[in-house]
Amino acid sequence: MSTKFASALALTLLMTAAVFSPSEVTAAAGGIQNCIVGSTCTVGEFLYDDNSAPIAGATCSVTSEYPNLSSFLAAQPLSGGGVDGWYYYSFTAPSTTGMYPTTIACVVSGDTLKIDKSFQIDPVPASVPDTNSIATAVWGFSGKTLDSFGTLPADIWSYSTRTVSSIGSFGTLIADIWANATRTLTGAGLTSGDLATKSDLDNVNSNVDSVKSKVGDISTTTAVTNVTNVTNSITDIKNVTTETRLLLEKVVNKPVIQNVLENTTVPLSDKLSGTRSMANQLYVNNQFLTAQSATLTSNWNKTNGKDLLDGVIALSNILGSSADSSDANTMFGSVNWIRDSWNWDESSKVYDQLVTTDKIISDLKEGLADYQKSPALYAQAKLLVKSSLALEKSIGTVSDSSPAKTLFVRIKTTQDLATKLDEKGNQVDKILGAFTKSKDVEGTVSQIGIIQNQIIALNKVSGASGALVKVNPTDTNSVKNALLGLRGIINSNKMLLSLGSGKTLVSTWLEIGSIVFKTLATNPSTLISQTVDVKYYLPQEIKKDDIIKSDPGLTVNYDSEKDQLYVSGTFNLAAGQTRTFSVETKDIWEITPTEIQSMRDQAAALYKPLEKTAFFAQGVTLKSDIDASMSQISILIDGATTPEDKIKAYRQAEVLKASAETKLTAMKELVAQASAAGSLFGFVGGSQAIAVWGIIIVIASGFVFMAMYMNTITSRAKAQLTAGESQISNTDVKKPSSKGSKVHPASFIAVMLFSSVVSAAATGYVVSRVVANSYEQKMAVLGVQSSEPVSTPVPMVESKSEPESYLEQENLGVGGQYLVVVSDTPTGFLRVRKTPGGQEIAKVSVGDRLPFLEDAGSWYKVQLEDGTEGFVSKEYSSKE
């Protein structure tokens, strides 16, 4: 077989395999994972589609072999596959060490993705005790005896050359002891040549007892005095500490009550999404940290100092600095974002363990700076493995559940609570909407009783249940307020989740009959009572006469700069106390059906006189617009189920009402103008009359000018004839020609044209000056007229000159007076994220100026050049 034929055959086989092979893609792993024998090892992968969106619902399995290629895991199904796209399998690392060839296979929409996830099982690092540890262990052994050392005492005693004094055995030990210059038993020397007698020892014992008694008396007195002094010192320290702690409580946990109706917080769903993203990033980085630190330890003896230092520096970069923000993409950056957002104990535990890990890595970097290894540095490397494993336990995995105290469990429980609160909120809104339509008091009261207990069971706001309204079945407003109160409790809990623990919570909601503004305030301190100043602004429509009553201690004042009323007062809140403040006002946010029908009737009455006039088309358009506005107002008013919705609908309806009133005024002017035109020009009205009279004037003027011209020509002919007759002589005189008395046709036409142009110009000037200005003024009101009458209501477009709602914060938006300027960053650019702390969607350069949209905690919401909206960190940007 020739070489060319063999090459062609190989190419054909390759193409056939490519065509008929199943849809399968194999991906390489980012690095080898290391696990310690007996530890929990997790093999997994995040799956994303082409748009970087997590893939949920894939079917994944893992297959693994021992180092000898025998089967270890046979197509074991992976867990996970939730909204984050994480698929994993956890197991206890076997005792067989070495490399385990492993593959994860996932099937998505008929396509198979295979990923190499081979991992290394390392032995438990051996611990080499030092001499002090050995000696301490031997001496501290509870069962130590000479006999327990086997035949050691007998061997020593039976040693053939044993002596006490001979050289070569114990040397000069005995001689040295006996010859010691300061040896005594009872005195300065043994002058008698005998050892101490029993009486000598008894005398010594007696003297010792006497001295012991005296020392005891002295010690007792001194001890009591010292204990008293120490107790007093401890009491003083305790008092100072308590005083300092209370002062810090006043500074850190001082309640600040502002107009919550104008406050905004990051939506809870966005915050939870950002938290999950940060936790996933933290988990992946820690898996890398654990694997690399284990590899560092297992390869310590066969790796040179330079390579060890490079590995430690890489781990330090993953860890980051304790001051990092989320933009740094480090472990510290992730956990700092979570701590700032939630203030959880679990996140603080992870942070503390990161600090410990950072200290170990810093010691390793400093020790390896000269590329020299040592046993002490090796011990530090083993500590790094233990610290990363401790981090793994604190962070946990997405499969964790209670009662585990991990970060992922806390995220899951918070998400579950937020979901339940949303469900109860939707149920309350559904009951409220049904009651608004049906007015079924009995059925609604029964539903309130059921759902109220469920909401109280979920409530995390201390004392919030005291703000609930007791249902009076005979009062429909009481039933509605009970539902509005439940909505307020749900929103307060969601706000508490979003703010995090230890922060002041102030939540406001409205109730009807008339309109009641209820504000719930909580003292976050659990140690001290605090005096707080309450101040919040009422809607601008409210006047002092509209206020019916307010709680004792609250006063109503006027802010001349804002042209707005506000409520203020000073109250004392006990430690952890929650209190509700109420202000009741008249319901002034109403446009009655009578007002709406009145405007419809006025438009219909003004429409009639415009029939069969030049203003009929404008009248039809104006009437249709007014009817459409009234229909939209009715829809807005009828669709408002809560006081907040009612106020918002009222403000939008006011814009429509003002527009309709302007158009009514325009219709009145059209009717007046039509009447004036009819009286002046008889049966021919308006612009038609002007056109007819203009034509008449042009024709009449033409005849007048023509008569004047003919008269002039005739006069000239007569004058010439008279002059000719007076000059007759005797010669032959020819008869005067009558040619001069004829009018030339071209002259006649020129006169006619000139007369018509002058008359038309004069008439046009009059029309433009007298009539056209009136039409231009009307067009400013009417706008562009439609060729057909509008008979159906049109969708309402909100006026940009009016705020959407006083419940929403002012949004300067694009073209507003604020810009966000990107400051210097360590990377030279700043990431723009879809949500606070969420997915990166763009990068902007230092010095870029972006339109400010809104304030979102530690983030600014901005708009990019292409119109995309996103969030940038305040740490690396400023508003101007």
GISUL-V212549 format. One line per field, one symbol per residue. ss: DSSP state (H for helix, E for strand, C for the rest). A space follows every 10 residues. Layout:
# GISUL-V212549
ss: ???
This chain:
# GISUL-V212549
ss: CCHHHHHHHH HHHHHHHHHH CCCEEEECCC CCEEEECCCE EEEEEECECC CCCECCCCEE EEEEECCCCC EEEEEEECEE CCCCCEEEEE EECCCCCEEE CEEEEEEECC EEEEEECCEE EECCCCCCCC HHHHHHHHHC CCCCCCHHHC CHHHHHHCCC CCCCCCCCCC CCHHHHHHCC CCCCCCCCCC CCCCCCCHHH HHHHHHHHHH HHHHHHHHHH HHHHHHHHHH HHHHHHHHHH HHHHHHHHHH HHCCCCECCH HHCCCCCHHH HHHHHHHHHH HHHHHHHHHH HHHHHHHHCC CCCCHHHHHH HHHHHHHHHC CCCCCHHHCC HHHHHHHHHH HHCCHHHHHH HHHHHHHHHH HHHHHHHCCC CCCCHHHHHH HHHHHHHHHH HHHHHCCCCC CCCCCCHHHH HHHHHHHHHH HHHHHHHHHH HHHHHHHHCC HHHHHHHHHH HHHHHHHHCC CCCHHHHCCC CCCCCHHHHH HHHHHHHHHH HHHHHHHHHC CCCCEEEEEE EECCEEEEEE EECCCCCCCE EEEEEEECCC CCCHHHEEEE CCCCEEEEEC CCCEEEEEEE EEECCCCEEE EEEEECCCCC CCHHHHHHHH HHHHHHHHCC CCCCCHHHHH HHHHHHHHHH HHHHHHHHHC CCHHHHHHHH HHHHHHHHHH HHHHHHHHHH HHHHHHHHHH HCCCCHHHHH HHHHHHHHHH HHHHHHHHHH HHHHHHHHHH HHHHHCCCCC CCCCCCCCHH HCCCHHHHHH HHHHHHHHHH HHHHHHHHHH HHHHHHHHHH HHCCCCCCCC CCCCCCCCCC CCCCCCCCCC CCCCCCCCEE EECCCCCCEE EEECCCCCCE EEEEECCCEE EEEEEECCEE EEECCCCCEE EEEHHHEEEC
